[in-house]
Amino acid sequence: MKNEEIKSMSADELTETLKSEQDNLTRLRFAHAISPIENPMKIKTSRKTIARIKTALRAQELANNE
């Protein structure tokens, strides 16, 4: 997910996307623990996406408070 896509989302959409991305990360970690997944870089990508979403949510929160 690109930064432009994330920044164009509303807070509700970001919250929903964050929840689904966290669930996806949990599933990837679990699958990788049982048997190595084909592309372990998906875990890293998922973590970075979660961080981007959290950053965008915080930026929106700060913009609304000012």
C-alpha positions as CSV (number, residue, x, y, z in Angstrom):
1,M,0.0,0.0,0.0
2,K,1.4,3.3,-1.1
3,N,1.7,6.4,1.1
4,E,-0.6,8.4,-1.2
5,E,-3.3,5.8,-0.8
6,I,-3.0,5.8,3.0
7,K,-3.0,9.6,3.2
8,S,-6.2,9.8,1.1
9,M,-8.1,7.6,3.5
10,S,-10.4,8.8,6.3
11,A,-9.8,7.9,9.9
12,D,-12.4,5.2,9.9
13,E,-11.0,3.6,6.7
14,L,-7.5,3.7,8.3
15,T,-8.8,2.0,11.4
16,E,-10.4,-0.8,9.4
17,T,-7.3,-1.2,7.3
18,L,-5.1,-1.3,10.3
19,K,-7.2,-4.0,11.9
20,S,-7.2,-6.2,8.8
21,E,-3.4,-5.7,8.3
22,Q,-2.7,-6.7,11.9
23,D,-4.8,-9.8,11.4
24,N,-2.9,-10.5,8.3
25,L,0.4,-10.1,10.1
26,T,-0.7,-12.5,12.8
27,R,-1.6,-15.1,10.2
28,L,1.7,-14.7,8.4
29,R,3.7,-15.1,11.6
30,F,1.7,-18.2,12.6
31,A,2.1,-19.8,9.2
32,H,5.8,-19.0,9.2
33,A,6.2,-20.6,12.6
34,I,4.6,-23.8,11.5
35,S,6.3,-24.1,8.2
36,P,8.4,-21.5,6.4
37,I,6.3,-19.4,4.1
38,E,7.3,-19.0,0.5
39,N,8.1,-15.3,0.8
40,P,9.1,-14.2,4.3
41,M,9.5,-10.6,3.1
42,K,5.7,-10.4,3.3
43,I,6.1,-10.2,7.1
44,K,8.4,-7.2,6.8
45,T,6.1,-5.5,4.3
46,S,3.1,-6.0,6.5
47,R,4.9,-4.5,9.5
48,K,5.9,-1.4,7.5
49,T,2.4,-1.0,6.2
50,I,1.1,-1.1,9.8
51,A,3.6,1.6,10.8
52,R,2.6,3.8,7.9
53,I,-1.1,3.5,8.8
54,K,-0.4,4.3,12.5
55,T,1.7,7.3,11.4
56,A,-1.1,8.6,9.2
57,L,-3.7,8.1,11.9
58,R,-1.6,10.1,14.4
59,A,-1.0,12.8,11.9
60,Q,-4.7,13.2,11.3
61,E,-5.3,13.2,15.1
62,L,-2.8,16.0,15.6
63,A,-4.2,18.0,12.7
64,N,-7.7,17.7,14.1
65,N,-6.5,19.0,17.6
66,E,-5.0,22.1,16.2
